[in-house]
Amino acid sequence: MEALECIKTRRSVRKFKEDIIPDEVIRELVELASYSPSWKNTQTIRYISVSDPEEIKKIAEEGVMGFALNEKTVSRAHQLMVVTQKNGICGYERDGSFSTSKGAGWEMFDAGIATQTFCLAAHDKGVGTVILGIFDDAKVGEIVGIPDGQTVAAVVAMGYPAFAPEMPPRKSVDDLLTVK
C-alpha cells in the first residue's frame, strides 16, 4: 500500500474477527514503529502485546475508567497493544532539566508518533486498530505488569477488522490552515 493511500484509508476499528494476529506480524509492526522519530533518538517507547483473555477482560472491567465504549471495544478485541514510555528521558537534558517549555509533556509526543506509526503499519498489513483515549494508565500498567520506570502512554485495541468503517467527514484545508 502506498503511504498516501494508507494515511487516507486508515480508520479506527472497534469490531474484530475472531482470528488472532500471528506473533510474526506483531513483531513486524513493532519493528516498523521503531523507525518513528524520537527526541534525540532516545527510542524510549516500548510495546506489550496482550492476548490473555483474562487480562483483556480485566482491562475492560477495571482499566478504562467506566467508559462504556472502551469497555465494549476492549471486550471485543482478542489482542491489545499497550504502548509504554520510559520515564524521565525524552525532553530532558542529561542533568535532568527540561530541554523545552513542554517539560515532561514531550514524552507524549514521541509516544503519539510511535503509536500512530504502529497503527499505520497495522493498516498496511490488514490489521485494524483503535487508540483508546480514556483509560487508567496506572491500573492498566498494574494489570499487564509494566516494568518500573515506565508509564502506559496508549492502549490500542487491534485485530482483523470485522468490517471496513466509513470515513467520517473531514474538515477542509481552509478550516485547518492559516497562512501568514
N, C-alpha and C positions, 0 to 999 in steps of 0.2 A: 504494500500500500504506500502510495506517495505521501509525504509529510503533510501537504496541504489537505489532501483528502482525509487523512487521519484526524487532523485538527477539526475539520468541518463536520465530520460524521460521528465523532465520539459523543456518547450520551451517558448520563447517569442511568445505570441499570439496577433495578431493585427486585427483579424476579429472575430466578435462575433455574436452569435444568438440573437434574439430579447428578449429571456427570461431574466427576472430580477432575480438577486441573492437575495433570501429572507434575511430579516434582521437577522434572527437567524443564518444563515450561515455566514454572515459578522461578527456578534458578536463572533462566534466560531473561525473564522480566526484571529480576533484581540486577542482573549484570547490565542490562540496558539502562536501568535507572541509575546505575553507578556512574554513568557518563554525565550526569547532571552537574552543572557548575556548583561550587560551594565556596564559602568565604575562605579566601587564601588557600584554596584546595584542601581544606581541613577534612572533608569527607566524613562528617560526623553522623550521618544518617544510617540507621540500622533497620532491619526488617525481621519481623517474627511472623511466620506463616502458621496460622491456626486452622486446624481441620478437626480437632477433637470435638465431637458433638456436645459433650458436657461443658467444655469451656465456652463454646459458642452460645449455648443455652444460658449459661451464667452471665455472659456479657450482655445478652439480650435482656435478661431479667434484672441485672444489677448494675450494668455498666453504661447505660445510655440515659440516665437521669430521668427515667419515666417517660421519655419522649416516644409516643406511640408509633410514629412512622419508623423510627430507628429500631424499636423493638421488633416490629414486623419484618423489616428489611434484614436485620441480623438473623432472626429466626428462620428466614427463607434461605439464607446463604449456607452453603456447606463448607465455605472457606472464607477466612478473613485474613487481611494483611494488616498487622499492627506496625506502624511506622514509628520508630523512636529516634530521639536525638541524644547524643552525648552532651551533657550539660557543661556550660562554662567555657566553651572553646570558641564557638562561632560568634564573631562580632567582638571578640576580646583581643587585647594585646597580651604579650607574654607576661606582663606584670599584673594581669588581672583587671586592668582598667578597660572601659569600653572604648572601642575604636570609632564609633559613630554616635549620633544622638539617638539612634534606635535602641541603644542599650542591649539588654538581654533579648529584646524582640527580634533581633537579627536572626536568631536561631530558627524562627518560624519561616523566614524567607527561604532558607535552604531546605527545610522540611517540605514546604509547599512546592518548590521547584522539583524536588525529588519525587514527591507523591504524584504530581501531575505527569511527570515523565514516566513513572511506573504505569499510570492509567492509560497514557497514550500508547505505550509499548504493549500493554494488555489488549487494547482495542485492535491494534495491528495484528495481534495473534488470535483474534476472535474471542477474547475473554472480556466479559462485561465487568464494570466496576462502578461503585458509587463511594465517594468520600463522605463519611458521616461527619456532620458538623456539630452534633450535640452528643457528647459522651463525657464520662468522668475519667479523666486521664489517670488519676491515682488508682481508681478501682479497676480499670482495665489493666493497668500495669501490674497490679496485685494478682489478678486472675491469671494472666499469661506469664507472670514471673520475669519481668524485665530486670536486667542487671542493674546493680547500684550505679548511680551516676548518670542514669538515663531517664528521660521523660517521654511518655507517649505523646506524639505530635499529631498523629492521624490514625483513624481506623477506616479501613477500606473493605467493604463487602465485595466479594468477587465470585465469579462463576461464569459458566457459559450462559448467555442470555436466553431466557425463555421466549422473548420476542424483541424486536427492534423498536425502542421507543421513538416516538415522533420528535422532531426538532421543535422546541418551543420558539415563539417569536424572538427575534434578536433586535436589539436597538440598532438604529442606523449609525453609520460612522459620524454623521453630523451631530448626533446626540452624544457621542462618546469623545469626540476630538475637538480640542481647542487649538487653533493655530495662531501663533503670535508673530 
